[in-house]
Amino acid sequence: LAAHQRAVGKRNTVIGVIAAISAVLLVFLTDRMPWEAFVFVCVPFLSMAAGATLIAFSIHKHRKKQRCLATLAAGLFILLLPVLIGLFLLSAFALGGPVPG
């Protein structure tokens, strides 16, 4: 039991360090780019990572026989959000695009 607790503690420490390093790198990245570039370049990757994480968490909850439908739906929605935004932008020009002023 003690060995398992040490392994879990090491795993949580590694996850915490990786999350902290990722947060610091994200702050420096957003500082170097304009906000428009950040929205169109980084947000899709962050969205895909968050969606994959939620889907993995819902699979974990399903294996433990817990309710997981809302988590799965949120993960799929967040995973598909960049695709939906891209389709919206493509269809906006197909439907006439912006009206000249």
C-alpha positions, 0 to 999 in steps of 0.5 A: 500500500505504501509503495502504491501511495508513493507511486501516486504521489510521484505521478501527481508531482510530475503532472503538477510540474508539467501543468505549471511549465505549460502554464508559464510557457502559455503565458510567454507565448501569449505575451509574444503574439497578438491576441488575434494570432493567439485565438486562431493558432493556440485556441484550437490546440488548447480546445483539442487538448481539453476535449481529449482530456474530458473524453479520457476522464469520461472513459475513466468514469465509465469504467468505474461505473459512474455517470459520464454522459455529460462529461463525454458530451462536453468533451466531444463538443469542445473537441469539435468546436474548432471544426465548427468555427472553421465550417462557420467561417467557410460557409459565411463567404459561401452565403454572400460574405460580409456586406461592403460598406 
